[in-house]
Amino acid sequence: MIEEREADALYLLVFRVDASLYALEGGLVDHVSEPEQIAPVPTAPACFAGVVHARGRVLPAVDLAAVFGAGPARAERGHRRLVVAELLGRPLAILVHEVLGLQTVAPDQIRPAARGDAIAAGELATPRGVVTLLDGAELLNRLRPAPEARHAS
């Protein structure tokens, strides 16, 4: 019985952005590091803080607070870690305030997300609070410019 439950377990990397807790499936996470200098990109959408150099690659740096409408991304927000993830084969650095670690979760611990947003694949209750499990594909979709913005000159 225990072996069966472990086989079904999900491994989630849990992190904090501002006062909110989020998680990504561990298989999507490449690594966690300290943020280096963030180079701004003048015409980038508001949720992009700029680009960062991580393990020989230049990656877009995303501020989840801005993705969720908490204002424009700012490198000065006190982010202490980068969570580098591969979403649909595209590398992305997510700026976070704190990484709480890898957590093993049984699928039945995840309930539908109260926020009613496609980016939230579900949520789970932890001693630190409710953790929103992010849908990696939907997060990547949110970061794409709107069709009218792509064709604007």
Secondary structure, 3 states (H helix, E strand, C coil): CHHHHHHHCEEEEEEEECCEEEEEEHHHEEEEECCCCCECCCCCCCCEEEEEEECCEEEEEEEHHHHCCCCCCCHHHCCCEEEEEEECCEEEEEEECEEEEEEEECHHHCECCCCCCCCEEEEEEECCEEEEEECHHHHHHHHCCCHHHHHCC
